[in-house]
Amino acid sequence: MIDQVKIEDIKEIAQRAGEEILAVYGTEFSVDVKEDKSPLTEADKRANAVIVEALERLYPDIPIISEETKTVEYEQRKNWEYFWLVDPLDGTKEFIKRNGEFTVNIALVHGDRPILGVVYQPVGESLFWGIEGKGAWKSVGDGAEIPLKGGPHYKEKEEITVVASRSHQTPEVQAFVADLESSGKKVEFLSAGSSLKLCLVAEGAADVYPRLGPTMEWDTGAAHAVASAAGRKVLSHETGDPLAYNKENLLNPFFIVE
């Protein structure tokens, strides 16, 4: 299946969704509140429509889970071999703040793991993509495709760059950093929004991302695929196992990207 999916198609879909987002970004848009109290804008809806229409047209046999589309019941999806996992606008809070740190996330999941992912940041035109067994890359605008390769494990370094959420700081992350410092490590702190945090580890701009707070599977799937293809690991903070997908509850456990 992974060989039947054209990565150029997925990159183009993400960029088209980004264009829809930017069309709203420059307006005085309104903000609705969903049942889970998270924000929703016209940009979320327009990006979702672009992505779902294109994926259903190009790959009609692959089902879709999207943040902005009613979630399929577990009994129906538990035996899916492949599915698309989509967050049409990851970082809606960053979008509302107009700080540019929001992304379009599209992942292909095989069983319980993401095997292909595209993350697009419309502001600045940064594009990240990864394919299991083939590698990961980044490009900016019309610039060159830069391969992403994992560096040394953060525990092997004396100076560590920790990336964390701009909107979701937690005491657990502060404790994680304090533990590193107490072991004699020099810690630099880098803030970023949305799935860009995983991508920063994938490209080596950061060494570790402790996500010790709630996220959903669609928040992480695409960037998880990029990070994995770049040689990084996305592990449950509690068990040390790789983050798993298509669970009955789509809420992720706390995790570490390293």
C-alpha positions, 0 to 999 in steps of 0.5 A: 500500500505504501508504494501505491500512495504518491507522496507528491499527491499528499504534499500537494494536498497539504499545501492546498489545505494551507492555502485555504487556511491562509485565506482565512488567516488574513481576515477577521475570522470568528472562533467557535467552541467545540463540545470538548471546549477546543476552538474551531475556525472557518480555516479548520473546516475549509482545510478539512474539506480540501483534504477529505475530498482529495483523499477520497477521490485519489484513494477511495479504498483507504478510510479517513479519521480526521479531527473535524469529521465525526470519528468512526466507532471503534468496532468499525475501525478496529480491524482497518489495515490502513487509514488516513489520520488527519488534522487539517489545522493543528495548532488552532490556538496558535492560528488564533494568536496569529503566531504562524506556528500551526500546521496541516498534518496528514498521516497514513497509518498501517495497523497501529503505526504511522508509516507515511506523514506530511506536515506543512506549515503554511506561514513560511512554507516549511514542508516536512515528510517521511516514509517508513524505510525510505527516509525523511526530508524538509523543504522551504518554499521552492528550496532544496529537499534536505534529508533529515537524519537523527543525531545522538540520543539526548542522554549522550549529550552534555548540552541538550535542547528541549522543545516544548509547547508554547501553549501547553506548559506543564509541571511535568515538563518542568520536572523533566528539565529539572531532572536533566539539570540535576544530572549535570546537563546544560539545558537550552529551552525551545518553544514551538507550537503544534506538531512542529515540535516533533519536526524540530527533533526530526531535523536535529534543531532540538534533541528531545520533546517531552509531551507530558500533557494530553494530545490526540492521535491526529495531533501526532500521527504525521509528525511521528511518521516524519520523526521515525523516518528520520531515525527518531523514536516516539515512545510512551513516557510510562512504558517506553513502547512506541506510540500506538494508533487506532486505539479504542480511545484516540487520546495519546498517553504522555510521550517522549520524542528522542 
